[in-house]
Amino acid sequence: MRPDGARLLDALYEMQTDDGHVLTVHNQVVIDEAAPEGRYARSTVRVTAPSGPYEWLNRRVFVGTLQSLRPERDAVRIGVYLVC
């Protein structure tokens, strides 16, 4: 929790592709419940991939969104987008 009321989340995930490669996803989120336009939840996402078919992900910029799925589920939906 920051002094201005915004929350910061810092998460690491590992994902395995269908062909067996493991990608590490570092997701850093800012959540501002008091934003004038409504809840703001955006992130910067860094992907670390091993050498091979996915190593291009290491050289790209990604941004993300975070949406609560409550009350139906105790989970969140993360959207990740490549900045072109």
HTML snippet that shows the backbone in 3Dmol.js (N, CA, C, O; Angstrom):
<script src="https://3Dmol.org/build/3Dmol-min.js"></script>
<div id="view" style="width:600px;height:400px;position:relative"></div>
<script>
const pdb = `
ATOM      1  N   MET A   1       0.853  -1.173   0.000  1.00  0.00           N
ATOM      2  CA  MET A   1       0.000   0.000   0.000  1.00  0.00           C
ATOM      3  C   MET A   1       0.897   1.233   0.000  1.00  0.00           C
ATOM      4  O   MET A   1       1.795   1.356   0.833  1.00  0.00           O
ATOM      5  N   ARG A   2       0.652   2.133  -0.928  1.00  0.00           N
ATOM      6  CA  ARG A   2       1.415   3.375  -0.967  1.00  0.00           C
ATOM      7  C   ARG A   2       0.738   4.417  -0.090  1.00  0.00           C
ATOM      8  O   ARG A   2      -0.441   4.279   0.235  1.00  0.00           O
ATOM      9  N   PRO A   3       1.480   5.473   0.305  1.00  0.00           N
ATOM     10  CA  PRO A   3       0.887   6.532   1.125  1.00  0.00           C
ATOM     11  C   PRO A   3      -0.305   7.221   0.453  1.00  0.00           C
ATOM     12  O   PRO A   3      -1.187   7.726   1.148  1.00  0.00           O
ATOM     13  N   ASP A   4      -0.349   7.252  -0.881  1.00  0.00           N
ATOM     14  CA  ASP A   4      -1.463   7.900  -1.584  1.00  0.00           C
ATOM     15  C   ASP A   4      -2.684   6.993  -1.749  1.00  0.00           C
ATOM     16  O   ASP A   4      -3.672   7.394  -2.364  1.00  0.00           O
ATOM     17  N   GLY A   5      -2.623   5.773  -1.204  1.00  0.00           N
ATOM     18  CA  GLY A   5      -3.758   4.866  -1.253  1.00  0.00           C
ATOM     19  C   GLY A   5      -3.720   3.838  -2.370  1.00  0.00           C
ATOM     20  O   GLY A   5      -4.494   2.880  -2.348  1.00  0.00           O
ATOM     21  N   ALA A   6      -2.849   4.013  -3.332  1.00  0.00           N
ATOM     22  CA  ALA A   6      -2.741   3.025  -4.418  1.00  0.00           C
ATOM     23  C   ALA A   6      -2.065   1.767  -3.886  1.00  0.00           C
ATOM     24  O   ALA A   6      -1.198   1.826  -3.013  1.00  0.00           O
ATOM     25  N   ARG A   7      -2.483   0.627  -4.434  1.00  0.00           N
ATOM     26  CA  ARG A   7      -1.867  -0.651  -4.066  1.00  0.00           C
ATOM     27  C   ARG A   7      -0.911  -1.078  -5.167  1.00  0.00           C
ATOM     28  O   ARG A   7      -1.162  -0.851  -6.350  1.00  0.00           O
ATOM     29  N   LEU A   8       0.180  -1.694  -4.764  1.00  0.00           N
ATOM     30  CA  LEU A   8       1.149  -2.244  -5.706  1.00  0.00           C
ATOM     31  C   LEU A   8       1.189  -3.757  -5.540  1.00  0.00           C
ATOM     32  O   LEU A   8       1.260  -4.264  -4.421  1.00  0.00           O
ATOM     33  N   LEU A   9       1.142  -4.470  -6.650  1.00  0.00           N
ATOM     34  CA  LEU A   9       1.281  -5.924  -6.640  1.00  0.00           C
ATOM     35  C   LEU A   9       2.496  -6.277  -7.486  1.00  0.00           C
ATOM     36  O   LEU A   9       2.729  -5.679  -8.536  1.00  0.00           O
ATOM     37  N   ASP A  10       3.258  -7.241  -7.026  1.00  0.00           N
ATOM     38  CA  ASP A  10       4.443  -7.687  -7.748  1.00  0.00           C
ATOM     39  C   ASP A  10       4.412  -9.209  -7.756  1.00  0.00           C
ATOM     40  O   ASP A  10       4.560  -9.839  -6.708  1.00  0.00           O
ATOM     41  N   ALA A  11       4.223  -9.800  -8.922  1.00  0.00           N
ATOM     42  CA  ALA A  11       4.043 -11.250  -8.990  1.00  0.00           C
ATOM     43  C   ALA A  11       4.916 -11.865 -10.075  1.00  0.00           C
ATOM     44  O   ALA A  11       5.139 -11.273 -11.131  1.00  0.00           O
ATOM     45  N   LEU A  12       5.400 -13.057  -9.791  1.00  0.00           N
ATOM     46  CA  LEU A  12       6.134 -13.858 -10.768  1.00  0.00           C
ATOM     47  C   LEU A  12       5.328 -15.123 -11.053  1.00  0.00           C
ATOM     48  O   LEU A  12       4.848 -15.792 -10.138  1.00  0.00           O
ATOM     49  N   TYR A  13       5.190 -15.435 -12.338  1.00  0.00           N
ATOM     50  CA  TYR A  13       4.483 -16.638 -12.756  1.00  0.00           C
ATOM     51  C   TYR A  13       5.390 -17.411 -13.700  1.00  0.00           C
ATOM     52  O   TYR A  13       6.217 -16.822 -14.396  1.00  0.00           O
ATOM     53  N   GLU A  14       5.239 -18.697 -13.722  1.00  0.00           N
ATOM     54  CA  GLU A  14       5.883 -19.497 -14.749  1.00  0.00           C
ATOM     55  C   GLU A  14       4.804 -20.168 -15.572  1.00  0.00           C
ATOM     56  O   GLU A  14       3.823 -20.692 -15.045  1.00  0.00           O
ATOM     57  N   MET A  15       5.013 -20.137 -16.887  1.00  0.00           N
ATOM     58  CA  MET A  15       4.061 -20.745 -17.807  1.00  0.00           C
ATOM     59  C   MET A  15       4.816 -21.718 -18.704  1.00  0.00           C
ATOM     60  O   MET A  15       5.912 -21.416 -19.177  1.00  0.00           O
ATOM     61  N   GLN A  16       4.229 -22.875 -18.930  1.00  0.00           N
ATOM     62  CA  GLN A  16       4.834 -23.833 -19.841  1.00  0.00           C
ATOM     63  C   GLN A  16       4.045 -23.831 -21.138  1.00  0.00           C
ATOM     64  O   GLN A  16       2.822 -23.979 -21.134  1.00  0.00           O
ATOM     65  N   THR A  17       4.755 -23.663 -22.250  1.00  0.00           N
ATOM     66  CA  THR A  17       4.107 -23.657 -23.560  1.00  0.00           C
ATOM     67  C   THR A  17       3.747 -25.087 -23.956  1.00  0.00           C
ATOM     68  O   THR A  17       4.221 -26.048 -23.349  1.00  0.00           O
ATOM     69  N   ASP A  18       2.907 -25.216 -24.973  1.00  0.00           N
ATOM     70  CA  ASP A  18       2.502 -26.544 -25.437  1.00  0.00           C
ATOM     71  C   ASP A  18       3.693 -27.391 -25.888  1.00  0.00           C
ATOM     72  O   ASP A  18       3.649 -28.620 -25.829  1.00  0.00           O
ATOM     73  N   ASP A  19       4.765 -26.715 -26.342  1.00  0.00           N
ATOM     74  CA  ASP A  19       5.936 -27.464 -26.806  1.00  0.00           C
ATOM     75  C   ASP A  19       7.017 -27.603 -25.728  1.00  0.00           C
ATOM     76  O   ASP A  19       8.150 -27.974 -26.034  1.00  0.00           O
ATOM     77  N   GLY A  20       6.670 -27.304 -24.456  1.00  0.00           N
ATOM     78  CA  GLY A  20       7.542 -27.616 -23.341  1.00  0.00           C
ATOM     79  C   GLY A  20       8.463 -26.521 -22.832  1.00  0.00           C
ATOM     80  O   GLY A  20       9.159 -26.736 -21.840  1.00  0.00           O
ATOM     81  N   HIS A  21       8.497 -25.354 -23.468  1.00  0.00           N
ATOM     82  CA  HIS A  21       9.347 -24.267 -22.986  1.00  0.00           C
ATOM     83  C   HIS A  21       8.693 -23.593 -21.777  1.00  0.00           C
ATOM     84  O   HIS A  21       7.469 -23.484 -21.702  1.00  0.00           O
ATOM     85  N   VAL A  22       9.530 -23.139 -20.826  1.00  0.00           N
ATOM     86  CA  VAL A  22       9.027 -22.466 -19.628  1.00  0.00           C
ATOM     87  C   VAL A  22       9.342 -20.974 -19.745  1.00  0.00           C
ATOM     88  O   VAL A  22      10.494 -20.583 -19.937  1.00  0.00           O
ATOM     89  N   LEU A  23       8.302 -20.152 -19.626  1.00  0.00           N
ATOM     90  CA  LEU A  23       8.433 -18.699 -19.675  1.00  0.00           C
ATOM     91  C   LEU A  23       8.196 -18.163 -18.269  1.00  0.00           C
ATOM     92  O   LEU A  23       7.305 -18.637 -17.564  1.00  0.00           O
ATOM     93  N   THR A  24       8.987 -17.181 -17.862  1.00  0.00           N
ATOM     94  CA  THR A  24       8.772 -16.509 -16.588  1.00  0.00           C
ATOM     95  C   THR A  24       8.125 -15.166 -16.870  1.00  0.00           C
ATOM     96  O   THR A  24       8.625 -14.394 -17.689  1.00  0.00           O
ATOM     97  N   VAL A  25       7.018 -14.880 -16.200  1.00  0.00           N
ATOM     98  CA  VAL A  25       6.270 -13.644 -16.384  1.00  0.00           C
ATOM     99  C   VAL A  25       6.361 -12.830 -15.095  1.00  0.00           C
ATOM    100  O   VAL A  25       5.964 -13.300 -14.029  1.00  0.00           O
ATOM    101  N   HIS A  26       6.881 -11.613 -15.197  1.00  0.00           N
ATOM    102  CA  HIS A  26       6.978 -10.703 -14.055  1.00  0.00           C
ATOM    103  C   HIS A  26       5.942  -9.614 -14.263  1.00  0.00           C
ATOM    104  O   HIS A  26       6.053  -8.816 -15.194  1.00  0.00           O
ATOM    105  N   ASN A  27       4.940  -9.578 -13.404  1.00  0.00           N
ATOM    106  CA  ASN A  27       3.794  -8.680 -13.537  1.00  0.00           C
ATOM    107  C   ASN A  27       3.799  -7.696 -12.372  1.00  0.00           C
ATOM    108  O   ASN A  27       3.657  -8.099 -11.218  1.00  0.00           O
ATOM    109  N   GLN A  28       3.962  -6.400 -12.671  1.00  0.00           N
ATOM    110  CA  GLN A  28       3.963  -5.355 -11.654  1.00  0.00           C
ATOM    111  C   GLN A  28       2.739  -4.471 -11.883  1.00  0.00           C
ATOM    112  O   GLN A  28       2.629  -3.809 -12.914  1.00  0.00           O
ATOM    113  N   VAL A  29       1.818  -4.464 -10.913  1.00  0.00           N
ATOM    114  CA  VAL A  29       0.498  -3.852 -11.059  1.00  0.00           C
ATOM    115  C   VAL A  29       0.340  -2.650 -10.130  1.00  0.00           C
ATOM    116  O   VAL A  29       0.803  -2.667  -8.989  1.00  0.00           O
ATOM    117  N   VAL A  30      -0.327  -1.598 -10.637  1.00  0.00           N
ATOM    118  CA  VAL A  30      -0.775  -0.463  -9.830  1.00  0.00           C
ATOM    119  C   VAL A  30      -2.292  -0.492  -9.826  1.00  0.00           C
ATOM    120  O   VAL A  30      -2.919  -0.532 -10.884  1.00  0.00           O
ATOM    121  N   ILE A  31      -2.892  -0.473  -8.623  1.00  0.00           N
ATOM    122  CA  ILE A  31      -4.350  -0.456  -8.486  1.00  0.00           C
ATOM    123  C   ILE A  31      -4.738   0.804  -7.727  1.00  0.00           C
ATOM    124  O   ILE A  31      -4.272   1.043  -6.613  1.00  0.00           O
ATOM    125  N   ASP A  32      -5.604   1.610  -8.350  1.00  0.00           N
ATOM    126  CA  ASP A  32      -6.083   2.855  -7.734  1.00  0.00           C
ATOM    127  C   ASP A  32      -7.603   2.807  -7.711  1.00  0.00           C
ATOM    128  O   ASP A  32      -8.260   3.060  -8.721  1.00  0.00           O
ATOM    129  N   GLU A  33      -8.153   2.478  -6.546  1.00  0.00           N
ATOM    130  CA  GLU A  33      -9.609   2.382  -6.402  1.00  0.00           C
ATOM    131  C   GLU A  33     -10.272   3.758  -6.413  1.00  0.00           C
ATOM    132  O   GLU A  33     -11.468   3.860  -6.682  1.00  0.00           O
ATOM    133  N   ALA A  34      -9.507   4.823  -6.123  1.00  0.00           N
ATOM    134  CA  ALA A  34     -10.073   6.170  -6.008  1.00  0.00           C
ATOM    135  C   ALA A  34      -9.877   7.006  -7.269  1.00  0.00           C
ATOM    136  O   ALA A  34     -10.066   8.222  -7.228  1.00  0.00           O
ATOM    137  N   ALA A  35      -9.508   6.397  -8.371  1.00  0.00           N
ATOM    138  CA  ALA A  35      -9.303   7.152  -9.615  1.00  0.00           C
ATOM    139  C   ALA A  35     -10.612   7.809 -10.041  1.00  0.00           C
ATOM    140  O   ALA A  35     -11.667   7.183  -9.946  1.00  0.00           O
ATOM    141  N   PRO A  36     -10.568   9.061 -10.510  1.00  0.00           N
ATOM    142  CA  PRO A  36     -11.794   9.776 -10.895  1.00  0.00           C
ATOM    143  C   PRO A  36     -12.629   9.046 -11.948  1.00  0.00           C
ATOM    144  O   PRO A  36     -13.857   9.133 -11.933  1.00  0.00           O
ATOM    145  N   GLU A  37     -11.976   8.332 -12.853  1.00  0.00           N
ATOM    146  CA  GLU A  37     -12.698   7.619 -13.915  1.00  0.00           C
ATOM    147  C   GLU A  37     -13.135   6.223 -13.501  1.00  0.00           C
ATOM    148  O   GLU A  37     -13.662   5.472 -14.322  1.00  0.00           O
ATOM    149  N   GLY A  38     -12.926   5.869 -12.249  1.00  0.00           N
ATOM    150  CA  GLY A  38     -13.259   4.531 -11.759  1.00  0.00           C
ATOM    151  C   GLY A  38     -11.997   3.733 -11.494  1.00  0.00           C
ATOM    152  O   GLY A  38     -10.885   4.217 -11.705  1.00  0.00           O
ATOM    153  N   ARG A  39     -12.175   2.531 -11.039  1.00  0.00           N
ATOM    154  CA  ARG A  39     -11.038   1.676 -10.663  1.00  0.00           C
ATOM    155  C   ARG A  39     -10.023   1.590 -11.792  1.00  0.00           C
ATOM    156  O   ARG A  39     -10.367   1.319 -12.943  1.00  0.00           O
ATOM    157  N   TYR A  40      -8.767   1.826 -11.438  1.00  0.00           N
ATOM    158  CA  TYR A  40      -7.661   1.752 -12.385  1.00  0.00           C
ATOM    159  C   TYR A  40      -6.756   0.609 -11.947  1.00  0.00           C
ATOM    160  O   TYR A  40      -6.266   0.612 -10.818  1.00  0.00           O
ATOM    161  N   ALA A  41      -6.529  -0.356 -12.808  1.00  0.00           N
ATOM    162  CA  ALA A  41      -5.629  -1.468 -12.516  1.00  0.00           C
ATOM    163  C   ALA A  41      -4.876  -1.803 -13.793  1.00  0.00           C
ATOM    164  O   ALA A  41      -5.414  -2.436 -14.702  1.00  0.00           O
ATOM    165  N   ARG A  42      -3.622  -1.369 -13.848  1.00  0.00           N
ATOM    166  CA  ARG A  42      -2.792  -1.583 -15.035  1.00  0.00           C
ATOM    167  C   ARG A  42      -1.427  -2.090 -14.599  1.00  0.00           C
ATOM    168  O   ARG A  42      -0.998  -1.870 -13.466  1.00  0.00           O
ATOM    169  N   SER A  43      -0.755  -2.771 -15.511  1.00  0.00           N
ATOM    170  CA  SER A  43       0.531  -3.345 -15.144  1.00  0.00           C
ATOM    171  C   SER A  43       1.539  -3.254 -16.279  1.00  0.00           C
ATOM    172  O   SER A  43       1.200  -3.071 -17.448  1.00  0.00           O
ATOM    173  N   THR A  44       2.785  -3.389 -15.876  1.00  0.00           N
ATOM    174  CA  THR A  44       3.857  -3.629 -16.835  1.00  0.00           C
ATOM    175  C   THR A  44       4.246  -5.086 -16.662  1.00  0.00           C
ATOM    176  O   THR A  44       4.327  -5.595 -15.544  1.00  0.00           O
ATOM    177  N   VAL A  45       4.485  -5.748 -17.783  1.00  0.00           N
ATOM    178  CA  VAL A  45       4.740  -7.178 -17.770  1.00  0.00           C
ATOM    179  C   VAL A  45       6.044  -7.446 -18.519  1.00  0.00           C
ATOM    180  O   VAL A  45       6.234  -6.991 -19.647  1.00  0.00           O
ATOM    181  N   ARG A  46       6.927  -8.183 -17.877  1.00  0.00           N
ATOM    182  CA  ARG A  46       8.176  -8.572 -18.537  1.00  0.00           C
ATOM    183  C   ARG A  46       8.186 -10.091 -18.648  1.00  0.00           C
ATOM    184  O   ARG A  46       7.928 -10.800 -17.675  1.00  0.00           O
ATOM    185  N   VAL A  47       8.486 -10.576 -19.838  1.00  0.00           N
ATOM    186  CA  VAL A  47       8.556 -12.012 -20.083  1.00  0.00           C
ATOM    187  C   VAL A  47      10.025 -12.397 -20.266  1.00  0.00           C
ATOM    188  O   VAL A  47      10.757 -11.758 -21.021  1.00  0.00           O
ATOM    189  N   THR A  48      10.438 -13.442 -19.569  1.00  0.00           N
ATOM    190  CA  THR A  48      11.782 -13.986 -19.738  1.00  0.00           C
ATOM    191  C   THR A  48      11.637 -15.378 -20.330  1.00  0.00           C
ATOM    192  O   THR A  48      11.042 -16.272 -19.730  1.00  0.00           O
ATOM    193  N   ALA A  49      12.200 -15.538 -21.528  1.00  0.00           N
ATOM    194  CA  ALA A  49      12.095 -16.803 -22.252  1.00  0.00           C
ATOM    195  C   ALA A  49      13.494 -17.361 -22.511  1.00  0.00           C
ATOM    196  O   ALA A  49      14.449 -16.599 -22.658  1.00  0.00           O
ATOM    197  N   PRO A  50      13.617 -18.683 -22.567  1.00  0.00           N
ATOM    198  CA  PRO A  50      14.914 -19.274 -22.887  1.00  0.00           C
ATOM    199  C   PRO A  50      15.239 -19.098 -24.373  1.00  0.00           C
ATOM    200  O   PRO A  50      14.367 -18.748 -25.169  1.00  0.00           O
ATOM    201  N   SER A  51      16.482 -19.339 -24.730  1.00  0.00           N
ATOM    202  CA  SER A  51      16.862 -19.308 -26.142  1.00  0.00           C
ATOM    203  C   SER A  51      15.982 -20.278 -26.920  1.00  0.00           C
ATOM    204  O   SER A  51      15.662 -21.366 -26.441  1.00  0.00           O
ATOM    205  N   GLY A  52      15.603 -19.876 -28.102  1.00  0.00           N
ATOM    206  CA  GLY A  52      14.757 -20.732 -28.923  1.00  0.00           C
ATOM    207  C   GLY A  52      13.614 -19.950 -29.523  1.00  0.00           C
ATOM    208  O   GLY A  52      13.728 -18.745 -29.744  1.00  0.00           O
ATOM    209  N   PRO A  53      12.513 -20.625 -29.789  1.00  0.00           N
ATOM    210  CA  PRO A  53      11.427 -19.997 -30.545  1.00  0.00           C
ATOM    211  C   PRO A  53      10.718 -18.836 -29.839  1.00  0.00           C
ATOM    212  O   PRO A  53      10.029 -18.051 -30.490  1.00  0.00           O
ATOM    213  N   TYR A  54      10.878 -18.720 -28.526  1.00  0.00           N
ATOM    214  CA  TYR A  54      10.178 -17.669 -27.793  1.00  0.00           C
ATOM    215  C   TYR A  54      11.095 -16.553 -27.289  1.00  0.00           C
ATOM    216  O   TYR A  54      10.637 -15.659 -26.577  1.00  0.00           O
ATOM    217  N   GLU A  55      12.375 -16.590 -27.644  1.00  0.00           N
ATOM    218  CA  GLU A  55      13.304 -15.601 -27.107  1.00  0.00           C
ATOM    219  C   GLU A  55      12.979 -14.183 -27.567  1.00  0.00           C
ATOM    220  O   GLU A  55      13.432 -13.226 -26.937  1.00  0.00           O
ATOM    221  N   TRP A  56      12.217 -14.016 -28.631  1.00  0.00           N
ATOM    222  CA  TRP A  56      11.810 -12.681 -29.087  1.00  0.00           C
ATOM    223  C   TRP A  56      10.975 -11.971 -28.019  1.00  0.00           C
ATOM    224  O   TRP A  56      10.936 -10.741 -27.984  1.00  0.00           O
ATOM    225  N   LEU A  57      10.304 -12.739 -27.144  1.00  0.00           N
ATOM    226  CA  LEU A  57       9.504 -12.140 -26.068  1.00  0.00           C
ATOM    227  C   LEU A  57      10.365 -11.325 -25.109  1.00  0.00           C
ATOM    228  O   LEU A  57       9.873 -10.386 -24.484  1.00  0.00           O
ATOM    229  N   ASN A  58      11.652 -11.678 -24.987  1.00  0.00           N
ATOM    230  CA  ASN A  58      12.575 -10.946 -24.120  1.00  0.00           C
ATOM    231  C   ASN A  58      12.805  -9.518 -24.598  1.00  0.00           C
ATOM    232  O   ASN A  58      13.233  -8.664 -23.822  1.00  0.00           O
ATOM    233  N   ARG A  59      12.525  -9.259 -25.860  1.00  0.00           N
ATOM    234  CA  ARG A  59      12.822  -7.958 -26.472  1.00  0.00           C
ATOM    235  C   ARG A  59      11.561  -7.155 -26.779  1.00  0.00           C
ATOM    236  O   ARG A  59      11.597  -6.262 -27.626  1.00  0.00           O
ATOM    237  N   ARG A  60      10.474  -7.447 -26.124  1.00  0.00           N
ATOM    238  CA  ARG A  60       9.218  -6.743 -26.361  1.00  0.00           C
ATOM    239  C   ARG A  60       8.695  -6.109 -25.082  1.00  0.00           C
ATOM    240  O   ARG A  60       9.073  -6.503 -23.979  1.00  0.00           O
ATOM    241  N   VAL A  61       7.813  -5.113 -25.245  1.00  0.00           N
ATOM    242  CA  VAL A  61       7.172  -4.431 -24.124  1.00  0.00           C
ATOM    243  C   VAL A  61       5.721  -4.886 -24.072  1.00  0.00           C
ATOM    244  O   VAL A  61       5.023  -4.901 -25.086  1.00  0.00           O
ATOM    245  N   PHE A  62       5.276  -5.259 -22.871  1.00  0.00           N
ATOM    246  CA  PHE A  62       3.905  -5.709 -22.650  1.00  0.00           C
ATOM    247  C   PHE A  62       3.271  -4.877 -21.544  1.00  0.00           C
ATOM    248  O   PHE A  62       3.943  -4.466 -20.597  1.00  0.00           O
ATOM    249  N   VAL A  63       1.986  -4.636 -21.671  1.00  0.00           N
ATOM    250  CA  VAL A  63       1.206  -3.994 -20.619  1.00  0.00           C
ATOM    251  C   VAL A  63       0.038  -4.919 -20.284  1.00  0.00           C
ATOM    252  O   VAL A  63      -0.324  -5.797 -21.067  1.00  0.00           O
ATOM    253  N   GLY A  64      -0.541  -4.701 -19.104  1.00  0.00           N
ATOM    254  CA  GLY A  64      -1.603  -5.610 -18.707  1.00  0.00           C
ATOM    255  C   GLY A  64      -2.721  -4.937 -17.949  1.00  0.00           C
ATOM    256  O   GLY A  64      -2.620  -3.783 -17.532  1.00  0.00           O
ATOM    257  N   THR A  65      -3.796  -5.696 -17.782  1.00  0.00           N
ATOM    258  CA  THR A  65      -4.951  -5.280 -16.989  1.00  0.00           C
ATOM    259  C   THR A  65      -5.214  -6.351 -15.936  1.00  0.00           C
ATOM    260  O   THR A  65      -4.784  -7.496 -16.069  1.00  0.00           O
ATOM    261  N   LEU A  66      -5.923  -5.956 -14.899  1.00  0.00           N
ATOM    262  CA  LEU A  66      -6.274  -6.872 -13.815  1.00  0.00           C
ATOM    263  C   LEU A  66      -7.734  -6.634 -13.469  1.00  0.00           C
ATOM    264  O   LEU A  66      -8.118  -5.519 -13.118  1.00  0.00           O
ATOM    265  N   GLN A  67      -8.549  -7.676 -13.568  1.00  0.00           N
ATOM    266  CA  GLN A  67      -9.986  -7.562 -13.302  1.00  0.00           C
ATOM    267  C   GLN A  67     -10.396  -8.620 -12.281  1.00  0.00           C
ATOM    268  O   GLN A  67     -10.139  -9.809 -12.475  1.00  0.00           O
ATOM    269  N   SER A  68     -11.029  -8.188 -11.203  1.00  0.00           N
ATOM    270  CA  SER A  68     -11.519  -9.122 -10.192  1.00  0.00           C
ATOM    271  C   SER A  68     -12.694  -9.915 -10.753  1.00  0.00           C
ATOM    272  O   SER A  68     -13.526  -9.372 -11.481  1.00  0.00           O
ATOM    273  N   LEU A  69     -12.759 -11.193 -10.414  1.00  0.00           N
ATOM    274  CA  LEU A  69     -13.881 -12.044 -10.826  1.00  0.00           C
ATOM    275  C   LEU A  69     -14.841 -12.311  -9.665  1.00  0.00           C
ATOM    276  O   LEU A  69     -15.727 -13.159  -9.766  1.00  0.00           O
ATOM    277  N   ARG A  70     -14.659 -11.580  -8.565  1.00  0.00           N
ATOM    278  CA  ARG A  70     -15.557 -11.702  -7.416  1.00  0.00           C
ATOM    279  C   ARG A  70     -16.885 -11.051  -7.726  1.00  0.00           C
ATOM    280  O   ARG A  70     -16.898 -10.092  -8.498  1.00  0.00           O
ATOM    281  N   PRO A  71     -17.974 -11.486  -7.198  1.00  0.00           N
ATOM    282  CA  PRO A  71     -18.119 -12.515  -6.173  1.00  0.00           C
ATOM    283  C   PRO A  71     -18.256 -13.928  -6.739  1.00  0.00           C
ATOM    284  O   PRO A  71     -18.278 -14.890  -5.972  1.00  0.00           O
ATOM    285  N   GLU A  72     -18.349 -14.075  -8.058  1.00  0.00           N
ATOM    286  CA  GLU A  72     -18.540 -15.410  -8.633  1.00  0.00           C
ATOM    287  C   GLU A  72     -17.375 -16.348  -8.338  1.00  0.00           C
ATOM    288  O   GLU A  72     -17.570 -17.532  -8.066  1.00  0.00           O
ATOM    289  N   ARG A  73     -16.146 -15.797  -8.395  1.00  0.00           N
ATOM    290  CA  ARG A  73     -14.955 -16.615  -8.159  1.00  0.00           C
ATOM    291  C   ARG A  73     -13.947 -15.808  -7.359  1.00  0.00           C
ATOM    292  O   ARG A  73     -13.878 -14.585  -7.489  1.00  0.00           O
ATOM    293  N   ASP A  74     -13.180 -16.480  -6.543  1.00  0.00           N
ATOM    294  CA  ASP A  74     -12.104 -15.835  -5.791  1.00  0.00           C
ATOM    295  C   ASP A  74     -10.851 -15.884  -6.655  1.00  0.00           C
ATOM    296  O   ASP A  74      -9.909 -16.626  -6.376  1.00  0.00           O
ATOM    297  N   ALA A  75     -10.865 -15.072  -7.712  1.00  0.00           N
ATOM    298  CA  ALA A  75      -9.782 -15.094  -8.699  1.00  0.00           C
ATOM    299  C   ALA A  75      -9.746 -13.760  -9.439  1.00  0.00           C
ATOM    300  O   ALA A  75     -10.625 -12.916  -9.267  1.00  0.00           O
ATOM    301  N   VAL A  76      -8.728 -13.589 -10.253  1.00  0.00           N
ATOM    302  CA  VAL A  76      -8.617 -12.404 -11.102  1.00  0.00           C
ATOM    303  C   VAL A  76      -8.375 -12.840 -12.535  1.00  0.00           C
ATOM    304  O   VAL A  76      -7.884 -13.939 -12.790  1.00  0.00           O
ATOM    305  N   ARG A  77      -8.723 -11.973 -13.457  1.00  0.00           N
ATOM    306  CA  ARG A  77      -8.428 -12.182 -14.879  1.00  0.00           C
ATOM    307  C   ARG A  77      -7.337 -11.198 -15.254  1.00  0.00           C
ATOM    308  O   ARG A  77      -7.483  -9.993 -15.050  1.00  0.00           O
ATOM    309  N   ILE A  78      -6.254 -11.704 -15.795  1.00  0.00           N
ATOM    310  CA  ILE A  78      -5.133 -10.880 -16.216  1.00  0.00           C
ATOM    311  C   ILE A  78      -5.112 -10.852 -17.730  1.00  0.00           C
ATOM    312  O   ILE A  78      -5.088 -11.899 -18.376  1.00  0.00           O
ATOM    313  N   GLY A  79      -5.121  -9.655 -18.296  1.00  0.00           N
ATOM    314  CA  GLY A  79      -4.982  -9.489 -19.735  1.00  0.00           C
ATOM    315  C   GLY A  79      -3.613  -8.907 -20.019  1.00  0.00           C
ATOM    316  O   GLY A  79      -3.195  -7.958 -19.355  1.00  0.00           O
ATOM    317  N   VAL A  80      -2.905  -9.459 -20.999  1.00  0.00           N
ATOM    318  CA  VAL A  80      -1.562  -8.971 -21.348  1.00  0.00           C
ATOM    319  C   VAL A  80      -1.557  -8.651 -22.836  1.00  0.00           C
ATOM    320  O   VAL A  80      -2.029  -9.434 -23.660  1.00  0.00           O
ATOM    321  N   TYR A  81      -1.007  -7.468 -23.162  1.00  0.00           N
ATOM    322  CA  TYR A  81      -1.035  -6.960 -24.525  1.00  0.00           C
ATOM    323  C   TYR A  81       0.358  -6.522 -24.965  1.00  0.00           C
ATOM    324  O   TYR A  81       1.075  -5.860 -24.215  1.00  0.00           O
ATOM    325  N   LEU A  82       0.730  -6.891 -26.170  1.00  0.00           N
ATOM    326  CA  LEU A  82       1.990  -6.483 -26.764  1.00  0.00           C
ATOM    327  C   LEU A  82       1.861  -5.047 -27.246  1.00  0.00           C
ATOM    328  O   LEU A  82       0.914  -4.712 -27.958  1.00  0.00           O
ATOM    329  N   VAL A  83       2.813  -4.193 -26.861  1.00  0.00           N
ATOM    330  CA  VAL A  83       2.843  -2.815 -27.327  1.00  0.00           C
ATOM    331  C   VAL A  83       3.590  -2.807 -28.651  1.00  0.00           C
ATOM    332  O   VAL A  83       4.763  -3.175 -28.715  1.00  0.00           O
ATOM    333  N   CYS A  84       2.905  -2.387 -29.704  1.00  0.00           N
ATOM    334  CA  CYS A  84       3.514  -2.369 -31.044  1.00  0.00           C
ATOM    335  C   CYS A  84       4.046  -0.988 -31.387  1.00  0.00           C
ATOM    336  O   CYS A  84       4.590  -0.788 -32.473  1.00  0.00           O
TER     337      CYS A  84
END
`;
const viewer = $3Dmol.createViewer("view");
viewer.addModel(pdb, "pdb");
viewer.setStyle({}, {cartoon: {color: "spectrum"}});
viewer.zoomTo();
viewer.render();
</script>
